[in-house]
Amino acid sequence: MDDHGQAQFDEDADRYRLAIASVDGLTSMALAHPVSSEQLLEYVAHLSLQDLPEQVKAAQGPTAVWGQMDAPVGCGAWAVAWPPGATADLHHHGEGLAAFAVMEGELEYAEQRTLTPENPAGEARDLPTVPRLMKVGECLGIGAGRGHLLRNPGDRWALSVHVGWLVHPLSCHDHVPGAILVEDAAGRVTV
């Protein structure tokens, strides 16, 4: 991860800590997750290609494409089409829960533990990340306080579905232009 990416991650972690501190009395209520990790995994595991938005299934060109999907109550869900080289840089969902499944192609997933008393966010850069190659049909839950990144290491498009319940929406990257970066053949980043 470059210095800019690390600075953004650290800023998000600081914002998260301030948000939690400002609502200290409400934190325990907010962290009573209305859905479980198992429910989120079940949701993504039961989706099929037919459930994806048309713009995601028909994606072409050098830019990642996503579309919002119906989700369990209180959650957000997206389908994402990843061109070769696309990366969702290191980010976190604060104390939220999330899950994703690979629908086509392969995605590389790497995780860092953050935001725990034993491991303050300032130490995140010192933790190792071990990539895991996720193939079609594989699902993974992402627990609270887990810094992670996703990328398409292959030479063909990948499709995935994502669902999450977030305590605070600012503690996560948004699916907006620029959130997923693509490296061209020369290694330059484009959005």
Phi and psi restraints in degrees (value plus and minus 20) as a CYANA .aco file:
   2 ASP   PHI    -100.6   -60.6
   2 ASP   PSI     153.0   193.0
   3 ASP   PHI     -80.8   -40.8
   3 ASP   PSI     -58.9   -18.9
   4 HIS   PHI     -83.5   -43.5
   4 HIS   PSI     -64.5   -24.5
   5 GLY   PHI     -82.5   -42.5
   5 GLY   PSI     -62.3   -22.3
   6 GLN   PHI     -85.5   -45.5
   6 GLN   PSI     -60.7   -20.7
   7 ALA   PHI     -82.2   -42.2
   7 ALA   PSI     -61.2   -21.2
   8 GLN   PHI     -84.8   -44.8
   8 GLN   PSI     -63.3   -23.3
   9 PHE   PHI     -82.0   -42.0
   9 PHE   PSI     -66.1   -26.1
  10 ASP   PHI     -82.1   -42.1
  10 ASP   PSI     -59.8   -19.8
  11 GLU   PHI     -83.6   -43.6
  11 GLU   PSI     -63.0   -23.0
  12 ASP   PHI     -81.6   -41.6
  12 ASP   PSI     -61.2   -21.2
  13 ALA   PHI     -84.2   -44.2
  13 ALA   PSI     -61.9   -21.9
  14 ASP   PHI     -82.9   -42.9
  14 ASP   PSI     -63.5   -23.5
  15 ARG   PHI     -81.0   -41.0
  15 ARG   PSI     -61.2   -21.2
  16 TYR   PHI     -82.6   -42.6
  16 TYR   PSI     -68.2   -28.2
  17 ARG   PHI     -80.1   -40.1
  17 ARG   PSI     -59.7   -19.7
  18 LEU   PHI     -85.8   -45.8
  18 LEU   PSI     -60.7   -20.7
  19 ALA   PHI     -83.1   -43.1
  19 ALA   PSI     -63.5   -23.5
  20 ILE   PHI     -85.3   -45.3
  20 ILE   PSI     -63.5   -23.5
  21 ALA   PHI     -82.9   -42.9
  21 ALA   PSI     -55.2   -15.2
  22 SER   PHI     -93.1   -53.1
  22 SER   PSI     -40.0     0.0
  23 VAL   PHI    -142.0  -102.0
  23 VAL   PSI      18.1    58.1
  24 ASP   PHI     -67.8   -27.8
  24 ASP   PSI     -65.6   -25.6
  25 GLY   PHI     -87.6   -47.6
  25 GLY   PSI     -45.8    -5.8
  26 LEU   PHI    -111.9   -71.9
  26 LEU   PSI     -31.2     8.8
  27 THR   PHI     -77.6   -37.6
  27 THR   PSI     -67.6   -27.6
  28 SER   PHI     -83.0   -43.0
  28 SER   PSI     -54.0   -14.0
  29 MET   PHI     -89.7   -49.7
  29 MET   PSI     -62.0   -22.0
  30 ALA   PHI     -85.2   -45.2
  30 ALA   PSI     -52.4   -12.4
  31 LEU   PHI    -103.6   -63.6
  31 LEU   PSI     -19.6    20.4
  32 ALA   PHI     -98.2   -58.2
  32 ALA   PSI      67.2   107.2
  33 HIS   PHI     -77.4   -37.4
  33 HIS   PSI     108.4   148.4
  34 PRO   PHI     -95.9   -55.9
  34 PRO   PSI     -35.0     5.0
  35 VAL   PHI    -149.2  -109.2
  35 VAL   PSI     139.1   179.1
  36 SER   PHI    -123.3   -83.3
  36 SER   PSI     143.3   183.3
  37 SER   PHI     -77.7   -37.7
  37 SER   PSI     -58.5   -18.5
  38 GLU   PHI     -82.9   -42.9
  38 GLU   PSI     -59.6   -19.6
  39 GLN   PHI     -86.0   -46.0
  39 GLN   PSI     -59.0   -19.0
  40 LEU   PHI     -86.5   -46.5
  40 LEU   PSI     -62.4   -22.4
  41 LEU   PHI     -83.2   -43.2
  41 LEU   PSI     -60.7   -20.7
  42 GLU   PHI     -82.1   -42.1
  42 GLU   PSI     -60.6   -20.6
  43 TYR   PHI     -78.7   -38.7
  43 TYR   PSI     -72.5   -32.5
  44 VAL   PHI     -90.1   -50.1
  44 VAL   PSI     -51.2   -11.2
  45 ALA   PHI     -88.2   -48.2
  45 ALA   PSI     -46.5    -6.5
  46 HIS   PHI    -114.1   -74.1
  46 HIS   PSI     -19.0    21.0
  47 LEU   PHI    -101.5   -61.5
  47 LEU   PSI     132.1   172.1
  48 SER   PHI    -146.4  -106.4
  48 SER   PSI     150.9   190.9
  49 LEU   PHI     -77.4   -37.4
  49 LEU   PSI     -52.4   -12.4
  50 GLN   PHI     -84.8   -44.8
  50 GLN   PSI     -42.8    -2.8
  51 ASP   PHI     -99.7   -59.7
  51 ASP   PSI     -33.7     6.3
  52 LEU   PHI     -96.9   -56.9
  52 LEU   PSI     127.2   167.2
  53 PRO   PHI     -80.2   -40.2
  53 PRO   PSI     125.5   165.5
  54 GLU   PHI     -77.2   -37.2
  54 GLU   PSI     -60.1   -20.1
  55 GLN   PHI     -84.1   -44.1
  55 GLN   PSI     -47.0    -7.0
  56 VAL   PHI     -96.6   -56.6
  56 VAL   PSI     -63.5   -23.5
  57 LYS   PHI     -86.6   -46.6
  57 LYS   PSI     -48.3    -8.3
  58 ALA   PHI    -119.6   -79.6
  58 ALA   PSI      -6.5    33.5
  59 ALA   PHI     -79.1   -39.1
  59 ALA   PSI     118.5   158.5
  60 GLN   PHI    -165.6  -125.6
  60 GLN   PSI     150.4   190.4
  61 GLY   PHI      67.2   107.2
  61 GLY   PSI    -189.4  -149.4
  62 PRO   PHI    -112.0   -72.0
  62 PRO   PSI     -17.8    22.2
  63 THR   PHI    -132.6   -92.6
  63 THR   PSI     117.9   157.9
  64 ALA   PHI     -83.1   -43.1
  64 ALA   PSI     126.3   166.3
  65 VAL   PHI    -148.3  -108.3
  65 VAL   PSI     119.5   159.5
  66 TRP   PHI    -159.5  -119.5
  66 TRP   PSI     140.4   180.4
  67 GLY   PHI    -167.4  -127.4
  67 GLY   PSI     123.4   163.4
  68 GLN   PHI     -96.4   -56.4
  68 GLN   PSI     127.4   167.4
  69 MET   PHI    -145.6  -105.6
  69 MET   PSI     143.7   183.7
  70 ASP   PHI     -85.4   -45.4
  70 ASP   PSI     122.8   162.8
  71 ALA   PHI    -156.6  -116.6
  71 ALA   PSI     144.8   184.8
  72 PRO   PHI     -77.2   -37.2
  72 PRO   PSI     133.4   173.4
  73 VAL   PHI     -73.3   -33.3
  73 VAL   PSI     111.7   151.7
  74 GLY   PHI      63.1   103.1
  74 GLY   PSI     -19.3    20.7
  75 CYS   PHI    -135.6   -95.6
  75 CYS   PSI     145.3   185.3
  76 GLY   PHI    -136.6   -96.6
  76 GLY   PSI     126.7   166.7
  77 ALA   PHI    -159.3  -119.3
  77 ALA   PSI     121.2   161.2
  78 TRP   PHI    -159.5  -119.5
  78 TRP   PSI     129.6   169.6
  79 ALA   PHI    -127.6   -87.6
  79 ALA   PSI     120.1   160.1
  80 VAL   PHI    -150.1  -110.1
  80 VAL   PSI     113.2   153.2
  81 ALA   PHI    -124.1   -84.1
  81 ALA   PSI     102.7   142.7
  82 TRP   PHI    -128.9   -88.9
  82 TRP   PSI      92.9   132.9
  83 PRO   PHI     -90.2   -50.2
  83 PRO   PSI     143.1   183.1
  84 PRO   PHI     -73.5   -33.5
  84 PRO   PSI     112.7   152.7
  85 GLY   PHI      68.2   108.2
  85 GLY   PSI     -25.8    14.2
  86 ALA   PHI     -86.5   -46.5
  86 ALA   PSI     121.0   161.0
  87 THR   PHI    -157.8  -117.8
  87 THR   PSI     111.8   151.8
  88 ALA   PHI    -118.4   -78.4
  88 ALA   PSI      84.7   124.7
  89 ASP   PHI     -81.1   -41.1
  89 ASP   PSI     152.1   192.1
  90 LEU   PHI     -73.5   -33.5
  90 LEU   PSI     105.5   145.5
  91 HIS   PHI    -171.9  -131.9
  91 HIS   PSI     155.7   195.7
  92 HIS   PHI    -165.5  -125.5
  92 HIS   PSI     147.6   187.6
  93 HIS   PHI    -136.5   -96.5
  93 HIS   PSI       6.7    46.7
  94 GLY   PHI      36.2    76.2
  94 GLY   PSI    -150.0  -110.0
  95 GLU   PHI    -111.1   -71.1
  95 GLU   PSI      -8.9    31.1
  96 GLY   PHI     -96.2   -56.2
  96 GLY   PSI     148.2   188.2
  97 LEU   PHI    -134.2   -94.2
  97 LEU   PSI     129.1   169.1
  98 ALA   PHI    -170.2  -130.2
  98 ALA   PSI     145.8   185.8
  99 ALA   PHI    -173.4  -133.4
  99 ALA   PSI     134.5   174.5
 100 PHE   PHI    -167.1  -127.1
 100 PHE   PSI     141.2   181.2
 101 ALA   PHI    -158.6  -118.6
 101 ALA   PSI     125.1   165.1
 102 VAL   PHI    -110.1   -70.1
 102 VAL   PSI     106.1   146.1
 103 MET   PHI    -120.2   -80.2
 103 MET   PSI     -52.8   -12.8
 104 GLU   PHI    -168.8  -128.8
 104 GLU   PSI     128.4   168.4
 105 GLY   PHI      54.0    94.0
 105 GLY   PSI    -171.7  -131.7
 106 GLU   PHI    -159.8  -119.8
 106 GLU   PSI     128.2   168.2
 107 LEU   PHI    -149.0  -109.0
 107 LEU   PSI     122.4   162.4
 108 GLU   PHI    -116.4   -76.4
 108 GLU   PSI     109.3   149.3
 109 TYR   PHI    -136.8   -96.8
 109 TYR   PSI     113.9   153.9
 110 ALA   PHI    -155.0  -115.0
 110 ALA   PSI     124.4   164.4
 111 GLU   PHI    -151.3  -111.3
 111 GLU   PSI     127.1   167.1
 112 GLN   PHI    -148.8  -108.8
 112 GLN   PSI     115.4   155.4
 113 ARG   PHI     -98.6   -58.6
 113 ARG   PSI     111.9   151.9
 114 THR   PHI    -163.2  -123.2
 114 THR   PSI     154.7   194.7
 115 LEU   PHI      36.8    76.8
 115 LEU   PSI      19.9    59.9
 116 THR   PHI    -142.3  -102.3
 116 THR   PSI     136.8   176.8
 117 PRO   PHI     -78.0   -38.0
 117 PRO   PSI     -53.9   -13.9
 118 GLU   PHI     -94.5   -54.5
 118 GLU   PSI     -40.0     0.0
 119 ASN   PHI    -161.2  -121.2
 119 ASN   PSI      62.3   102.3
 120 PRO   PHI     -77.3   -37.3
 120 PRO   PSI     131.9   171.9
 121 ALA   PHI     -76.2   -36.2
 121 ALA   PSI     -49.3    -9.3
 122 GLY   PHI     -82.8   -42.8
 122 GLY   PSI     -38.6     1.4
 123 GLU   PHI    -115.9   -75.9
 123 GLU   PSI     -19.3    20.7
 124 ALA   PHI     -77.8   -37.8
 124 ALA   PSI     -57.5   -17.5
 125 ARG   PHI     -85.4   -45.4
 125 ARG   PSI     -38.6     1.4
 126 ASP   PHI    -107.8   -67.8
 126 ASP   PSI     -27.3    12.7
 127 LEU   PHI    -105.5   -65.5
 127 LEU   PSI     122.2   162.2
 128 PRO   PHI     -94.2   -54.2
 128 PRO   PSI     129.9   169.9
 129 THR   PHI    -135.6   -95.6
 129 THR   PSI     112.0   152.0
 130 VAL   PHI    -135.2   -95.2
 130 VAL   PSI      91.0   131.0
 131 PRO   PHI     -86.0   -46.0
 131 PRO   PSI     126.4   166.4
 132 ARG   PHI    -148.6  -108.6
 132 ARG   PSI     105.6   145.6
 133 LEU   PHI    -104.4   -64.4
 133 LEU   PSI      99.4   139.4
 134 MET   PHI    -121.6   -81.6
 134 MET   PSI     109.0   149.0
 135 LYS   PHI    -129.2   -89.2
 135 LYS   PSI     152.3   192.3
 136 VAL   PHI     -70.4   -30.4
 136 VAL   PSI     110.9   150.9
 137 GLY   PHI      69.2   109.2
 137 GLY   PSI     -30.2     9.8
 138 GLU   PHI    -104.2   -64.2
 138 GLU   PSI     119.6   159.6
 139 CYS   PHI    -142.0  -102.0
 139 CYS   PSI     133.4   173.4
 140 LEU   PHI    -168.0  -128.0
 140 LEU   PSI     115.1   155.1
 141 GLY   PHI    -111.8   -71.8
 141 GLY   PSI     126.0   166.0
 142 ILE   PHI    -138.2   -98.2
 142 ILE   PSI      94.2   134.2
 143 GLY   PHI     -97.7   -57.7
 143 GLY   PSI     151.7   191.7
 144 ALA   PHI     -80.0   -40.0
 144 ALA   PSI     120.0   160.0
 145 GLY   PHI      51.0    91.0
 145 GLY   PSI       4.1    44.1
 146 ARG   PHI    -124.0   -84.0
 146 ARG   PSI      92.4   132.4
 147 GLY   PHI     -95.1   -55.1
 147 GLY   PSI     115.0   155.0
 148 HIS   PHI    -172.4  -132.4
 148 HIS   PSI     143.2   183.2
 149 LEU   PHI    -160.0  -120.0
 149 LEU   PSI     138.1   178.1
 150 LEU   PHI    -152.2  -112.2
 150 LEU   PSI     125.0   165.0
 151 ARG   PHI    -173.4  -133.4
 151 ARG   PSI     135.4   175.4
 152 ASN   PHI    -117.6   -77.6
 152 ASN   PSI      83.2   123.2
 153 PRO   PHI    -104.8   -64.8
 153 PRO   PSI     -26.4    13.6
 154 GLY   PHI    -104.6   -64.6
 154 GLY   PSI    -196.6  -156.6
 155 ASP   PHI    -126.5   -86.5
 155 ASP   PSI      -7.6    32.4
 156 ARG   PHI    -155.7  -115.7
 156 ARG   PSI     145.8   185.8
 157 TRP   PHI     -82.1   -42.1
 157 TRP   PSI     131.1   171.1
 158 ALA   PHI    -145.6  -105.6
 158 ALA   PSI     127.7   167.7
 159 LEU   PHI    -142.5  -102.5
 159 LEU   PSI     120.4   160.4
 160 SER   PHI    -164.6  -124.6
 160 SER   PSI     141.5   181.5
 161 VAL   PHI    -143.3  -103.3
 161 VAL   PSI     123.8   163.8
 162 HIS   PHI    -155.4  -115.4
 162 HIS   PSI     120.7   160.7
 163 VAL   PHI    -158.8  -118.8
 163 VAL   PSI     124.6   164.6
 164 GLY   PHI    -174.9  -134.9
 164 GLY   PSI     131.2   171.2
 165 TRP   PHI    -134.5   -94.5
 165 TRP   PSI     100.2   140.2
 166 LEU   PHI    -135.4   -95.4
 166 LEU   PSI     114.7   154.7
 167 VAL   PHI     -87.0   -47.0
 167 VAL   PSI     -64.3   -24.3
 168 HIS   PHI    -160.5  -120.5
 168 HIS   PSI      98.0   138.0
 169 PRO   PHI     -82.5   -42.5
 169 PRO   PSI     -41.2    -1.2
 170 LEU   PHI     -96.4   -56.4
 170 LEU   PSI     -27.3    12.7
 171 SER   PHI    -107.4   -67.4
 171 SER   PSI      -6.2    33.8
 172 CYS   PHI    -160.8  -120.8
 172 CYS   PSI     133.9   173.9
 173 HIS   PHI     -88.3   -48.3
 173 HIS   PSI     133.2   173.2
 174 ASP   PHI    -121.2   -81.2
 174 ASP   PSI     134.0   174.0
 175 HIS   PHI    -104.2   -64.2
 175 HIS   PSI      58.9    98.9
 176 VAL   PHI    -150.3  -110.3
 176 VAL   PSI     143.0   183.0
 177 PRO   PHI     -72.3   -32.3
 177 PRO   PSI     112.7   152.7
 178 GLY   PHI      77.5   117.5
 178 GLY   PSI     -34.1     5.9
 179 ALA   PHI     -91.2   -51.2
 179 ALA   PSI     -49.8    -9.8
 180 ILE   PHI    -136.6   -96.6
 180 ILE   PSI     100.6   140.6
 181 LEU   PHI    -119.7   -79.7
 181 LEU   PSI     131.8   171.8
 182 VAL   PHI    -146.7  -106.7
 182 VAL   PSI     109.5   149.5
 183 GLU   PHI    -111.9   -71.9
 183 GLU   PSI     109.0   149.0
 184 ASP   PHI    -102.1   -62.1
 184 ASP   PSI    -198.0  -158.0
 185 ALA   PHI     -79.0   -39.0
 185 ALA   PSI     -48.5    -8.5
 186 ALA   PHI    -106.5   -66.5
 186 ALA   PSI     -20.7    19.3
 187 GLY   PHI      67.6   107.6
 187 GLY   PSI     -16.0    24.0
 188 ARG   PHI    -100.3   -60.3
 188 ARG   PSI     127.5   167.5
 189 VAL   PHI    -111.1   -71.1
 189 VAL   PSI     112.2   152.2
 190 THR   PHI    -144.0  -104.0
 190 THR   PSI     139.7   179.7
